[in-house]
């Protein structure tokens, strides 16, 4: 594969963990460096930015390595007809994903982001209702508003 680098492969321990979970649940785990093979018949295509925070100095190098893995209409078209596209955002449009995929009706990236928001709010609420922070009651809030 052009641009392929073994440096970015999943480590053996994580791969074994995934295969073990698959054997317990009826799932499978296939490691491939061929994006067309990976996308063929997929239910979900999921990607992420190529250089995360703290990796900015590697951005150009990573871009050259990962460009064959860009999710465009042709690659996404290899997935099942009802496949969905996911991305944890923020996306670098034109790099890891093209506009026609991320803006398509089969893209659920914004619903995915909204779900994370609700999960984060639930975590914050759980932390705030403990011993460390006393949340005011509705009566206390109403009294404060009339002061």
Order of alpha helices (4+ residues) and beta strands (2+ residues): alpha-alpha-beta-alpha-alpha-beta-alpha-alpha-alpha
